[in-house]
Every structure is written in structure tokens, then in C-alpha cells.
């Protein structure tokens, strides 16, 4: 589904009203960080037999959500620059 530039701008304005912190937590930490952590744990469990240690899984479940903070912040900056009002 291709959205028109006006529709994308409108959607960004709605997201922006929700605030930076909410965006970073939702899209960065929850949607990217935790989902990536879970996928990494499953992948490690299935395909990397030497990593079957609970400590390793806990580290993955901590590192990816923390990186999600950075990911969400970078995304926010990119969208701010992309949809900056002129």
C-alpha cells in the first residue's frame, strides 16, 4: 500500500503528537528491541548449541531493548528531518 506524501505527513504528525518518548519506547524498544531479542534467543537456541546458557539469553534480552532506545531515537531524528515543515 503506497501512501501519498500528504498521507505520510499526516501520519507522522499524528505519531509526533504522541511524543518522542512514546515513539522511542514503542517503535524502538518494544517493536524492534524486544522482538529482535526474542528472535535472537530462538535462533541461538535452535542453531547455536554452545549458547544454551540462561545468562546468554538474559544478556540478549537486555542488550537488544537497550539498542532499541538508540534505534528509536535515530528513527525519530530521521523522520523529523524527512517531514520537517517548511
Secondary structure as GFF3:
##gff-version 3
##sequence-region A 1 86
A	DSSP	alpha_helix	5	18	.	.	.	ID=ss1
A	DSSP	alpha_helix	20	23	.	.	.	ID=ss2
A	DSSP	pi_helix	24	34	.	.	.	ID=ss3
A	DSSP	alpha_helix	35	47	.	.	.	ID=ss4
A	DSSP	three_ten_helix	49	51	.	.	.	ID=ss5
A	DSSP	alpha_helix	54	82	.	.	.	ID=ss6
###
